[in-house]
Amino acid sequence: MAKVRQVDNVWVFFCPGCGHDHPYDSRWKFNGDVDKPTFTPSLLCNADYPDSRCHLFVTEGKIIYQLDCHHDLKGTTVDMKEYT
């Protein structure tokens, strides 16, 4: 059950926190495991817009949301869902 999908030259996953797909490109290190992906370092989306900011780590198939996220999942860890 793949949690990420490669689209062109980026890896993409669905974020249940903000409801959008998030991409990882070659700037991030990827462990190569599509079922239990780990990307480093953290991903920060919309850094300049606090009302839509999403900041997270993806580690062994889990999304670890940071406290500066705008959504209800901030500060929590959730299992990634299959990317469909």
NORDANOR-V497536 format. One line per field, one symbol per residue. ss: DSSP state (H for helix, E for strand, - for the rest). phi: phi as a letter, one per 30 degrees, with the letter a starting at -180 (. if undefined). burial: I if it has 9 or more other C-alpha atoms within 8 Angstrom, else O. A space follows every 50 residues. Layout:
ss=???
phi=???
burial=???
This chain:
ss=----EEE--EEEEEE----EEEEE----EE--------EEEEEEE----H HH-EEEEEE--EEEE-----------EEE-----
phi=.dcbbdbhcbcbbccddcibdbcbcddcdbdicddbdbbbddcbchedbe dbdbbaccbhicccdddcddcddeicbbddcddc
burial=OOIIIOOOOIIIIIIOIOOOOOOIOOOIOIOOOIIIIIIIOIIIOIOOOI OIIIIIIIIOIIIIIIOIIIIOIIOOIOOOOOIO
